[in-house]
Amino acid sequence: TKLDTAIYWHIPKASGSSMKNYYGCMGLVTASQVGLDGHEQDTSLQIVERFQGQKFVNVDTTKLEGIARAKKLGFAQSQWADIAFTPFPKNLADIFTPRHKGRFFALFRHPVDRAVSLFSHRSKASWEKKEGVYMPELQEIGLENYLKEEHGNFLVDNG
């Protein structure tokens, strides 16, 4: 219904960044970490414009503290976002109500392809600012040891 918000379950290395760009280019208002930059202390919801006119709600639905903030600010009831992105579907689902529902969808990638891509990205991504993403030490341990050490179990170890 018109009261529902689309929620994209962002599984790492399974097209999430491409989906964010696609929906932003389509003119949809999105919610993710992108719209928060410079708006972390806002006390009310706003739609901010960035990147060639793309529009974002000023909440970070990709982090647990951002989801709690979104709930506090009435994100679901505002109906401002056409689509929200999150790696935490259960937590984001908790901010919606029977009247203002979240409708989930996801893209899945073969788990071996995803694990190899994640390993490759983390071992080379020196440009990443987020702590814990760039892991140059992975170049030393190799893919097999990386997988044995329980890295890349995001889908089964998501709190």
Secondary structure, DSSP 8 states (H G I E B T S, - for coil): -TT-EEEEE--TTSSHHHHHHHHHHTT--EESSGGGTT-TT-SS--EEEETTTEEEES--TTSHHHHHHHHHTTHHHH---SEEEES-HHHHHTT--SSS-EEEE-----HHHHHHHHHHHHHH-TT--STTT--TTHHHHHHHHHHHTTTT-TTT---
